[in-house]
Amino acid sequence: MPKWKVRPEGSNWGEFGEDDQLGRMNLLTARRRIAAIREAREGIAFCLSLPLDYPGGPGQTPSRMPPRSEPTRRPSGELNCSYPFSKLNPKFKDIVSDDKFTICMQYSTHWDALTHWGQEFDADGDGVAEPVYYNGHAAKDYVLGPDQQGETADRKMFSRRLGLDTLAVACAQGRGVLVDLYSIFGEAPEAVGYDQLMKAFERQKVVVEPGDFLCLYTGWADLVMNMKGSPDPARLKNACVALDGGDSALLKWISDSGIVAICADNEGVEHLRSVASGVGGHTALPLHELCLFKLGVFLGEMWHFGEIASWLRAHERNRFLLTAPPLRMPGCVGSPTVPVGTV
């Protein structure tokens, strides 16, 4: 049975098939990936992630805590921390260490899954709005809600569909196109709309094509790195630009552009003032609504573009090969990633 009878205005639900879980990532074809590989001319690679324990402390979102590590335990209860095998057999001289981490999947550099942001919407046309995600995936059927805690025999994970394992299998590798907003705005906490973005494109000779990953360098992650794990929350909340999700012209450009993802070095891609002020109208974050709920455009947050941005600027380039798989963890609604940019 179709998952929906009514789709949101401006959405692309069904255009990649009724069962689609990849959204606009379907536009990342083999031909476009080959074009991306051709951008790797020098063989120089840049790490585009923050350390996994950055920003540091409780983070910018109170519900996301820093990772906690500890050794695993042997059946005897002893810790696998420089464990001597001589305890098992005096002839052995080996030692072993083994560890485990408890992490919040969206604490540091990460991808948002299409199940990260949904909406109450009447997709089945019965006159009642219900929680639903991209391409009509009803929360009651595919994503555990607050009244559906725990596991059942047929539900082994938090999100049964639209998890980031689909992006891992699809292989998140393509052409990154970087726009250097920091060189224009510095640390000013402005909301960048369509006109400002297009002026930046023109000034930096940026051309974005369908299938591209749009990468936004704002300088925010550089501030995080300079704080060395002891962030100043007040400064970070009021530093560097973000996209203006309330700008309808910008949203239309995203819809028309054919980009498969927006990757930013800040904490939310768009200006987070909407959550507090309600300027988004029927949605707290209009760009999240458009990208994750309506179009299936993936969002990457808290990436680290400082080094590659400097190199690209010095060589008058803005395109590179981007390789950024999430963890292949079935059902995860967010995932750490260690993106690599190759020029």
C-alpha positions as CSV (number, residue, x, y, z in Angstrom):
1,M,0.0,0.0,0.0
2,P,1.2,3.5,-0.7
3,K,2.6,5.2,2.4
4,W,0.8,8.5,1.6
5,K,-2.2,9.9,-0.3
6,V,-1.3,13.6,0.2
7,R,2.2,15.0,0.0
8,P,3.4,18.3,1.4
9,E,3.5,21.3,-1.0
10,G,6.9,21.6,-2.5
11,S,8.0,18.1,-1.6
12,N,9.4,15.4,-4.0
13,W,7.7,12.5,-2.3
14,G,7.3,9.5,-4.7
15,E,9.6,11.0,-7.4
16,F,12.3,8.4,-6.6
17,G,9.8,5.6,-5.9
18,E,7.2,5.0,-3.2
19,D,9.7,3.0,-1.1
20,D,12.6,5.5,-1.5
21,Q,14.8,6.2,1.6
22,L,17.5,8.2,-0.1
23,G,15.8,11.3,-1.4
24,R,17.9,13.6,-3.5
25,M,21.0,11.4,-2.9
26,N,19.5,9.4,-5.8
27,L,20.9,12.2,-8.1
28,L,24.5,11.2,-7.1
29,T,24.9,8.9,-10.1
30,A,28.0,7.1,-11.3
31,R,28.7,9.8,-13.8
32,R,28.6,12.5,-11.2
33,R,30.8,10.5,-8.9
34,I,33.4,10.2,-11.7
35,A,33.2,14.0,-12.2
36,A,33.9,14.3,-8.5
37,I,36.9,12.0,-8.6
38,R,38.4,14.2,-11.3
39,E,38.6,17.0,-8.8
40,A,41.3,15.1,-6.9
41,R,44.2,16.4,-9.0
42,E,46.9,16.8,-6.3
43,G,46.2,13.8,-4.2
44,I,46.2,16.0,-1.0
45,A,43.7,14.9,1.6
46,F,42.1,17.0,4.4
47,C,40.3,15.7,7.5
48,L,37.0,17.5,7.7
49,S,35.9,16.5,11.2
50,L,36.3,17.8,14.6
51,P,37.7,15.4,17.3
52,L,34.8,13.2,18.5
53,D,34.9,14.8,21.9
54,Y,34.6,18.4,20.6
55,P,33.0,20.9,21.2
56,G,33.6,19.7,24.8
57,G,31.5,19.8,27.9
58,P,27.7,19.3,27.5
59,G,27.9,20.7,24.0
60,Q,25.6,23.2,22.4
61,T,22.5,21.0,22.7
62,P,22.0,20.0,26.4
63,S,20.7,16.5,25.5
64,R,23.9,15.6,23.6
65,M,26.7,14.7,26.0
66,P,30.3,14.1,25.2
67,P,31.5,10.5,24.5
68,R,32.5,8.3,27.5
69,S,35.1,5.6,27.1
70,E,36.0,2.6,29.3
71,P,37.8,-0.7,28.8
72,T,35.7,-3.8,28.1
73,R,35.7,-6.6,30.7
74,R,36.8,-10.2,30.4
75,P,34.5,-13.0,31.5
76,S,36.4,-13.0,34.8
77,G,35.3,-9.3,35.3
78,E,38.9,-8.0,34.8
79,L,39.3,-4.9,32.7
80,N,40.8,-5.3,29.2
81,C,43.3,-2.5,29.8
82,S,46.9,-3.6,29.2
83,Y,45.7,-7.1,30.2
84,P,48.7,-9.5,30.5
85,F,48.2,-12.9,28.8
86,S,50.6,-14.3,31.3
87,K,47.6,-14.5,33.6
88,L,46.2,-17.1,31.2
89,N,49.5,-18.9,30.5
90,P,52.9,-17.9,31.9
91,K,54.4,-18.7,28.4
92,F,52.6,-15.7,26.9
93,K,54.2,-12.3,26.9
94,D,51.4,-10.5,25.1
95,I,49.2,-7.7,26.5
96,V,45.8,-6.5,25.1
97,S,43.6,-3.4,25.4
98,D,40.0,-3.3,24.3
99,D,37.5,-0.5,24.8
100,K,34.0,0.7,24.3
101,F,32.4,4.1,23.9
102,T,29.0,5.5,24.8
103,I,28.3,8.4,22.4
104,C,25.6,10.7,21.3
105,M,25.5,10.3,17.6
106,Q,25.1,14.1,16.9
107,Y,27.5,15.5,19.5
108,S,30.4,16.4,17.1
109,T,30.8,16.2,13.3
110,H,27.8,14.3,12.1
111,W,25.1,13.6,9.5
112,D,21.4,14.0,10.2
113,A,19.2,11.2,8.9
114,L,15.9,11.8,7.2
115,T,14.3,10.6,10.4
116,H,15.9,13.4,12.4
117,W,13.2,15.9,11.4
118,G,9.6,15.1,10.6
119,Q,6.3,16.9,11.0
120,E,2.7,16.4,12.0
121,F,1.1,16.1,8.6
122,D,-2.1,14.5,7.2
123,A,-0.3,12.2,4.7
124,D,-3.1,9.6,4.6
125,G,-5.8,12.2,3.9
126,D,-8.1,11.3,6.8
127,G,-8.3,14.8,8.1
128,V,-6.0,14.2,11.1
129,A,-2.4,15.2,11.1
130,E,0.0,12.5,12.3
131,P,3.7,12.3,12.9
132,V,5.4,11.5,9.6
133,Y,8.8,11.6,8.0
134,Y,10.2,11.9,4.5
135,N,8.3,10.1,1.7
136,G,5.3,9.4,3.9
137,H,7.0,7.1,6.5
138,A,4.5,7.3,9.4
139,A,6.2,7.5,12.8
140,K,3.8,4.9,14.3
141,D,5.0,2.3,11.8
142,Y,8.6,3.1,11.4
143,V,10.0,5.2,14.2
144,L,9.5,4.6,18.0
145,G,7.6,7.5,19.6
146,P,7.4,8.6,23.3
147,D,4.6,6.1,24.0
148,Q,6.4,3.2,22.2
149,Q,9.5,2.8,24.3
150,G,11.6,-0.4,24.2
151,E,11.8,-3.2,21.7
152,T,9.3,-5.8,20.4
153,A,9.9,-9.0,18.5
154,D,9.4,-7.2,15.1
155,R,11.0,-3.9,16.1
156,K,14.7,-4.2,17.0
157,M,15.7,-0.6,16.6
158,F,14.6,3.0,17.2
159,S,14.1,3.7,13.5
160,R,13.1,0.9,11.2
161,R,13.5,2.9,8.0
162,L,15.3,6.1,6.7
163,G,18.2,5.4,9.1
164,L,21.7,6.5,8.1
165,D,22.7,3.0,7.2
166,T,20.9,3.6,3.9
167,L,23.4,6.4,3.2
168,A,26.3,4.3,4.3
169,V,25.3,1.6,1.8
170,A,24.7,4.2,-0.9
171,C,28.3,5.4,-0.3
172,A,28.3,9.2,0.5
173,Q,31.0,10.2,-1.9
174,G,30.7,12.9,-4.5
175,R,31.8,16.4,-5.4
176,G,32.0,18.9,-2.5
177,V,31.6,22.6,-3.5
178,L,32.7,25.0,-0.9
179,V,31.5,28.6,-0.4
180,D,33.8,30.6,1.9
181,L,31.4,32.7,3.9
182,Y,33.9,33.4,6.6
183,S,36.1,35.4,4.2
184,I,33.1,37.7,3.6
185,F,31.4,38.0,7.0
186,G,34.1,37.0,9.5
187,E,32.5,36.2,12.9
188,A,29.4,38.3,12.4
189,P,26.4,36.3,13.5
190,E,24.3,37.0,10.4
191,A,21.6,35.0,8.8
192,V,22.6,34.6,5.1
193,G,19.8,34.6,2.6
194,Y,19.5,34.0,-1.1
195,D,20.9,37.3,-2.3
196,Q,23.9,37.2,0.0
197,L,24.6,33.6,-0.9
198,M,24.4,34.3,-4.7
199,K,26.8,37.3,-4.3
200,A,29.2,35.0,-2.5
201,F,28.9,32.5,-5.4
202,E,29.6,35.2,-7.9
203,R,32.5,36.6,-6.0
204,Q,34.1,33.2,-5.6
205,K,33.1,31.8,-9.0
206,V,31.1,29.0,-7.3
207,V,29.0,26.8,-9.6
208,V,26.8,24.2,-8.0
209,E,25.3,21.4,-10.1
210,P,22.8,18.6,-9.4
211,G,24.3,15.8,-7.4
212,D,26.8,18.2,-5.5
213,F,27.4,18.5,-1.8
214,L,27.1,22.2,-0.9
215,C,29.7,22.9,1.8
216,L,29.5,26.1,4.0
217,Y,32.6,27.4,5.6
218,T,31.6,29.9,8.3
219,G,34.6,29.7,10.7
220,W,32.5,28.4,13.6
221,A,34.3,25.1,13.9
222,D,37.6,27.0,13.9
223,L,36.4,28.7,17.0
224,V,35.6,25.4,18.5
225,M,39.0,24.0,17.8
226,N,40.7,27.1,19.3
227,M,38.8,26.6,22.5
228,K,40.5,23.2,22.9
229,G,37.6,21.3,24.5
230,S,36.6,24.1,26.9
231,P,34.0,25.9,24.8
232,D,32.5,29.3,25.6
233,P,28.8,28.6,24.9
234,A,27.7,32.3,24.9
235,R,30.4,33.2,22.3
236,L,29.6,30.1,20.1
237,K,25.8,30.9,20.2
238,N,26.5,34.4,18.8
239,A,29.3,33.8,16.4
240,C,29.5,33.3,12.6
241,V,26.9,33.1,9.9
242,A,24.3,30.5,9.2
243,L,21.7,30.2,6.4
244,D,18.4,32.1,6.8
245,G,15.8,29.4,6.8
246,G,13.1,32.0,6.7
247,D,14.1,33.3,3.3
248,S,11.7,31.8,0.8
249,A,14.0,32.6,-2.1
250,L,16.8,30.6,-0.5
251,L,14.5,27.7,0.1
252,K,13.4,27.8,-3.6
253,W,17.0,27.8,-4.7
254,I,17.7,24.7,-2.6
255,S,14.7,23.0,-4.1
256,D,15.7,23.9,-7.7
257,S,19.5,23.3,-7.3
258,G,19.5,19.5,-7.2
259,I,22.1,19.5,-4.4
260,V,22.1,16.2,-2.4
261,A,23.3,17.6,0.9
262,I,24.3,20.7,2.7
263,C,27.3,20.4,4.9
264,A,28.2,23.2,7.3
265,D,30.8,23.8,9.9
266,N,28.3,25.2,12.4
267,E,25.8,23.6,14.7
268,G,22.6,23.7,12.7
269,V,23.3,24.8,9.0
270,E,20.5,27.4,9.4
271,H,20.2,30.2,11.9
272,L,18.7,28.7,15.1
273,R,16.8,31.8,16.1
274,S,13.6,30.3,14.6
275,V,13.3,27.9,17.5
276,A,13.1,30.6,20.1
277,S,11.3,33.3,18.1
278,G,8.8,31.3,16.0
279,V,9.8,33.1,12.8
280,G,9.4,29.9,10.8
281,G,5.6,30.0,11.1
282,H,4.4,26.4,11.1
283,T,7.9,25.0,11.6
284,A,10.7,25.8,14.1
285,L,13.4,25.3,11.5
286,P,12.2,25.9,7.9
287,L,15.4,24.7,6.2
288,H,15.3,21.4,8.2
289,E,11.7,21.0,7.2
290,L,12.5,21.5,3.5
291,C,15.6,19.4,3.4
292,L,14.9,16.5,5.6
293,F,11.1,16.3,5.5
294,K,10.2,17.4,2.0
295,L,13.2,16.8,-0.3
296,G,15.4,14.2,1.3
297,V,18.4,16.5,1.2
298,F,20.9,15.3,3.9
299,L,22.3,17.8,6.4
300,G,25.9,17.6,7.8
301,E,26.7,19.7,10.9
302,M,29.8,20.8,12.8
303,W,32.2,19.8,10.0
304,H,35.7,21.3,10.0
305,F,36.5,23.2,6.7
306,G,39.3,25.6,7.9
307,E,42.3,23.8,6.4
308,I,40.7,22.8,3.1
309,A,39.2,26.3,2.7
310,S,42.6,27.9,3.1
311,W,44.1,25.6,0.5
312,L,41.2,26.1,-2.0
313,R,41.4,29.8,-1.6
314,A,45.1,29.9,-2.2
315,H,44.7,27.8,-5.4
316,E,41.6,29.6,-6.6
317,R,39.4,26.5,-6.5
318,N,36.3,25.6,-4.6
319,R,35.6,22.0,-5.7
320,F,37.0,18.7,-4.3
321,L,36.3,15.0,-3.9
322,L,34.3,14.5,-0.8
323,T,34.1,11.1,1.0
324,A,31.9,11.1,4.1
325,P,30.2,7.8,5.0
326,P,28.1,7.6,8.2
327,L,28.4,4.6,10.5
328,R,26.5,1.6,9.1
329,M,24.4,1.3,12.2
330,P,20.9,0.2,11.2
331,G,18.2,2.7,12.2
332,C,20.4,5.5,13.5
333,V,18.9,9.0,13.1
334,G,22.3,10.7,13.3
335,S,25.8,9.4,12.9
336,P,29.3,10.6,13.4
337,T,31.4,10.9,10.3
338,V,35.0,11.6,9.5
339,P,34.7,13.3,6.1
340,V,37.8,13.4,3.9
341,G,38.2,16.2,1.2
342,T,40.7,15.3,-1.5
343,V,42.0,18.0,-3.9
